[in-house]
Amino acid sequence: LNQNYETLPEALSAIQRLARWKIAEASEVEADAAYTLVLNFRLDLSQLPRPFQIGVAGQRDWSISAEVRDRLRLTPAPPAVEGAR
């Protein structure tokens, strides 16, 4: 899964609301198995304006990334509401 954002506010908005994010079908999940979610965030240098791209390849100062690991806690999905789409 990959997602790009045009602006910093868009990216921050997306990562601040990860609650109830569906990552698998219920039929694919085993109730007694342990699952770990790994999120990787990185700056895509190719998306920077051209003047910022010049000379940044291989420079550690421009290698901005973060990784988050979390143990998933399986919770049952709420019942479907009749008439809802």
C-alpha positions as CSV (number, residue, x, y, z in Angstrom):
1,L,0.0,0.0,0.0
2,N,1.4,3.3,-1.0
3,Q,0.0,6.8,-0.7
4,N,1.4,10.2,-1.7
5,Y,0.2,13.6,-0.5
6,E,0.5,16.9,-2.2
7,T,0.9,19.0,1.0
8,L,2.1,18.5,4.5
9,P,-1.4,19.3,6.0
10,E,-2.9,16.5,3.8
11,A,-0.2,14.0,5.0
12,L,-0.6,15.0,8.7
13,S,-4.4,14.7,8.4
14,A,-4.1,11.2,7.0
15,I,-1.7,9.9,9.6
16,Q,-3.7,11.4,12.5
17,R,-6.7,9.3,11.8
18,L,-5.6,5.8,11.5
19,A,-8.2,4.5,13.9
20,R,-10.6,1.9,12.4
21,W,-8.5,1.6,9.3
22,K,-9.4,-1.7,7.5
23,I,-6.2,-3.6,6.6
24,A,-7.6,-7.1,6.0
25,E,-10.8,-8.9,5.3
26,A,-12.2,-10.7,8.4
27,S,-11.9,-14.0,6.6
28,E,-8.1,-13.5,6.3
29,V,-7.6,-13.0,10.0
30,E,-7.0,-15.9,12.4
31,A,-8.5,-15.1,15.9
32,D,-5.6,-16.7,17.8
33,A,-2.7,-15.4,15.6
34,A,-0.5,-12.4,16.6
35,Y,-0.2,-9.6,14.0
36,T,2.2,-6.7,13.9
37,L,1.5,-3.6,11.7
38,V,4.6,-1.8,10.3
39,L,4.2,1.7,8.9
40,N,7.0,3.3,7.0
41,F,7.0,7.0,6.3
42,R,9.7,8.6,4.1
43,L,10.3,11.8,2.1
44,D,10.0,11.0,-1.6
45,L,12.7,13.3,-3.0
46,S,11.3,12.9,-6.5
47,Q,8.2,14.9,-5.4
48,L,10.3,17.9,-4.3
49,P,10.4,21.0,-6.5
50,R,13.2,20.6,-9.1
51,P,15.6,23.0,-7.4
52,F,15.5,21.0,-4.2
53,Q,16.2,17.7,-6.1
54,I,19.5,18.9,-7.5
55,G,22.4,17.6,-5.5
56,V,20.4,15.9,-2.7
57,A,20.9,12.3,-4.0
58,G,23.0,10.3,-1.5
59,Q,23.0,13.1,1.1
60,R,22.0,11.7,4.5
61,D,20.5,15.1,5.6
62,W,17.8,14.6,3.0
63,S,17.0,11.0,3.9
64,I,14.0,11.6,6.1
65,S,12.1,8.5,7.2
66,A,10.3,6.9,10.1
67,E,9.0,3.5,11.0
68,V,6.3,2.6,13.5
69,R,5.6,-0.9,14.7
70,D,2.6,-1.8,16.7
71,R,1.0,-5.0,17.8
72,L,-2.5,-5.2,16.4
73,R,-5.4,-5.7,18.8
74,L,-8.2,-7.5,17.0
75,T,-11.7,-6.1,17.8
76,P,-15.0,-7.2,16.3
77,A,-16.4,-4.9,13.6
78,P,-19.5,-3.0,14.7
79,P,-22.8,-4.4,13.4
80,A,-24.0,-3.0,10.1
81,V,-26.7,-0.4,10.4
82,E,-29.8,-1.2,8.3
83,G,-30.3,1.2,5.4
84,A,-26.7,2.4,5.5
85,R,-24.5,2.2,2.4
